[in-house]
Amino acid sequence: MNATAIVQCRKGHLFRTVWVPLVSFKAVRLGRLRFQYCPVGKHWTLVAPVDPAQLTEEQRRLANERLDSALP
């Protein structure tokens, strides 16, 4: 099962990460937000899923190129 989603960190970086509702392997869940490492900005931050339909084609392309690590 490949449950990935585009997420955005507090600094605005977009990337793709594993996102299974009610489950966190690499992050601390805080309701709808998660505290995890941002591979784009190389910092720990809160991230939230974003609706891909609200992003430009360029933003979706960049997010899809920026994958979080598969392992915790």
C-alpha positions as CSV (number, residue, x, y, z in Angstrom):
1,M,0.0,0.0,0.0
2,N,1.4,3.3,-1.0
3,A,-0.3,6.0,1.0
4,T,1.6,9.2,0.2
5,A,0.4,12.7,0.3
6,I,1.8,16.2,-0.5
7,V,2.4,18.1,2.7
8,Q,3.6,21.6,3.5
9,C,5.8,22.6,6.4
10,R,5.5,25.8,8.3
11,K,8.1,27.5,6.1
12,G,6.1,26.7,3.0
13,H,8.2,23.8,1.7
14,L,6.2,21.2,-0.2
15,F,7.2,17.5,-0.3
16,R,5.6,14.0,-0.5
17,T,5.5,11.8,2.6
18,V,3.8,8.7,3.9
19,W,0.4,9.8,5.3
20,V,-1.9,7.2,6.7
21,P,-4.8,8.6,8.8
22,L,-4.4,7.9,12.5
23,V,-1.0,6.3,12.1
24,S,2.5,7.8,12.4
25,F,5.7,5.9,12.0
26,K,8.2,8.8,11.5
27,A,6.4,11.7,13.1
28,V,4.5,12.9,16.2
29,R,0.8,13.4,15.4
30,L,-0.9,16.5,16.7
31,G,-4.4,16.3,15.4
32,R,-4.3,17.1,11.7
33,L,-0.7,18.3,11.9
34,R,2.4,16.2,12.4
35,F,5.8,17.2,13.7
36,Q,8.4,15.7,11.5
37,Y,11.6,16.4,9.6
38,C,11.3,18.5,6.4
39,P,13.7,17.1,3.8
40,V,13.5,20.3,1.7
41,G,14.5,22.8,4.4
42,K,16.4,20.2,6.5
43,H,14.6,21.2,9.7
44,W,12.1,19.8,12.2
45,T,8.7,21.4,11.8
46,L,4.9,21.0,11.8
47,V,3.5,19.7,8.5
48,A,0.0,19.4,7.1
49,P,-1.5,17.7,4.1
50,V,-2.4,20.0,1.2
51,D,-5.0,19.5,-1.5
52,P,-3.1,19.0,-4.8
53,A,-5.9,20.7,-6.6
54,Q,-5.0,23.9,-4.8
55,L,-1.4,23.8,-6.1
56,T,0.0,24.9,-9.4
57,E,1.3,22.3,-11.8
58,E,4.8,23.5,-10.9
59,Q,4.2,23.1,-7.2
60,R,2.8,19.6,-7.7
61,R,5.8,18.7,-9.9
62,L,8.3,20.0,-7.3
63,A,6.5,18.2,-4.4
64,N,6.5,15.0,-6.3
65,E,10.3,15.2,-6.8
66,R,10.9,15.8,-3.1
67,L,10.2,12.6,-1.3
68,D,10.6,12.0,2.4
69,S,12.7,9.0,3.3
70,A,10.9,5.7,3.3
71,L,12.4,4.7,6.7
72,P,11.8,6.3,10.1
